[in-house]
Amino acid sequence: YGKFLTTTDGGATWIAQSPSSLESHYNSINAGPGDSLYLTGESGLLLASTDGGEKWQALDVPYDGSLFGLLPVGQQDLLVYGLRGHVFASTDRGRSWTPRKSASEVLIMTGLQLKSGLVVMAGLGGNFQISRDQGRTFSAWKPTQYNGGVSALLETDDGALLVAGELGVARLTPPGGPAP
C-alpha cells in the first residue's frame, strides 16, 4: 500500500522512494511518449516523470476514483482509465484531460494499442472495448473465448491478442485481426 521501490543494479538492492506525499495505493506504472513515465493510483492519482522516475509531478485528472493504467496513443496522446469504465484522453502529455464515453461502466484494468492502431481495453467480466480512432470513441467487444476478468493484454508477433486474467491465459483474434 503506497510502497514504491527502485533498483539500479538489476534487482540486487532496492531503495524505498515516495513519489507522492499522499498515502495512496499505486496501481500501475506505464511508459509514455519519449522517456516519460506515468504512475496511476487511488483517488485519481496520476503522477508523471520525465527523468526516469527520480522526480514525480502530480497531474490533474477530473476524476477522484481509482485509476488503473495509462496508455500512450500516437506521438503525445494519452488515455488513462479506471473504475466504472472511466476513460480520459489527453492530447498534451497530461496537462489537460477530456472524458471519453466508454462502452461499459465496469472496471478497466488494462489497455493496449495494437500495431494495427486498434486500441483494446479490458477489465471485469470479460468486458472488452475497442477504439479504431485513437480512443475518441469506444465500442463493446465480447469475445466468446474469454469471459472472465482481464488483468493483462499483450500483442504477439503474429498479431494475436494474448489475454491473462482470472481464467488463465488465452490467445484471441482481435477484431479485424489475423486468426490465432
N, C-alpha and C positions, 0 to 999 in steps of 0.2 A: 504494500500500500504506500505509494509515493516513493518507492525505492528506485534509485537511478544510479547505476554503476557504469564506469568506463574502464577500458583497458587500452594500453598502448603497446603491450608485449604479447599479443595473441592469446590472452586469457590466463597467463601465468599469475598475474596480480590484478586486482580490481580496486578502484577508488570510488568511494561514495561521493556523489555530487547532488546539488539541489538546483535543478533548472528553474524551479518556481518556488516562491515563498508560500504559495497555497499548499495545504496538505491534501492534495488530490491524488486519486488513483490515475496512473498513466496507462493508456490502453494500447498505443502503438507509436512507433517512430517510423517515419517514411521519408525516403529521399524525394526531393523536389527538383525543379529545374536548376541547372548549374550544380553548384556544390551545396545547395540548401538542404536542410533537414527540418522536419516538422514533427512535433510531439503532440499527440491528442490525448484527452483525458476527460474526467468527470467535470460537471458544471460548466460545460462549454469551453474547457481549457484547450487552447491551441497556442503552442509556442513555436517560434522559428529560430533557426540558427544558420548563419552564413559562414561560420568559421569551424566547421567540423564538430560542433556540439560544445565548444568551450563556453560560449555565452548564448543565452536564450532571451528572446524578446516575445512578450505576450502579444497576440493578435486578437482583435476584437471581432468575434463572431456573434451575430444576432440570435444566439440560442444559448440557454443555460443548462441544457441537458447533456448527457454523456455523448462525446464524440469518439468514434471507434477507429477512424482512419482518415487518411488523406490520399488522394490520387492525382498526380500531375497528368494533365492532358494538354497536348500541344507544347509550345515553347515556354509559356509562362502561366497558362491557365491551371487552376486547381479546383478539385472537388473535395469537399470534406463531408463526412457522413456519420450517422449515428442512430440513436434511439428513435423509435416510432417512424422510421423511414425518412428522417430529416436529411436533406442534401442542400448544401450551399456551394455556390460557384464564385470563383474569383478570377478576374482577368488581369490582375495586377500583383500577382505573387502574394496575395493575402492581405493587402491593405484595405480592401473593401470586399463585401460579400453580398450575393444576391440569392435568395431562396429559390430552389428548384422544386417542382412538384414531382415527387417520386411515384412509382407505380403501386406502392403499397405502404401501409403505415406500420410496418414491422421493423425490428432492429436490423440495420445493415451492418454486418461485421467486416466485410472485405470488399475490395473493388480492384479491378484490373482493366487496363486498356490493351486490347489485343493488337498485334501487328497490323491487322486489317483496319484498325481505327475504332472498332466496336468497343464500347465501354460496357463491362459486365459488373454488376454489384449483386451481392447475395448476403443472406443472413438467416434468420429464424425460419423454420418450417419449410425449407426448400424454396423460399421465395426469392427468385432471381428477377432482376430488372436489367434492361439493356437500353443503351442510347447509341444511336447512329449519327448523332450531331454534337459530339464532344460534351455531352452532359447537359445540353439545353432542355431536352425532353427525354422522358423515360417511358418505356412500356414494359408490361409484365412478360416474363418468360418462365414457363413451368416445365422444365424437362422431366419426362416421365421416369428417367433412370435414377433420379436422386430427389427425394422429397424430405430430407432431414435438414437440420440446421447446418449452415456452412460457416467455417471459420477461416478458410484459406482458398485462394484460386491461383493457378499457375498455367501459363500457356506452354505447351510442349513445342518442340522444334518443328513438328509436322502440323501445327495449328489446332490441335485438340485442346480442350479445356480440362485441366486436372483439378478436381474438387476434393477438398478434405473437410470433414466435419463429423457430426455425431454418428453417421452411418459408415464411417471409414472413408476410403478414398475411391473415387470413381473418375472415369475418363468420359467426357461428354463431347458431343459435337456442338460447337457454338452455332447459333442461328446464322445460316448462310455460310457455314464453315465446312471444312473437309470432314469426311467420315473418319471416326476413330479406328 
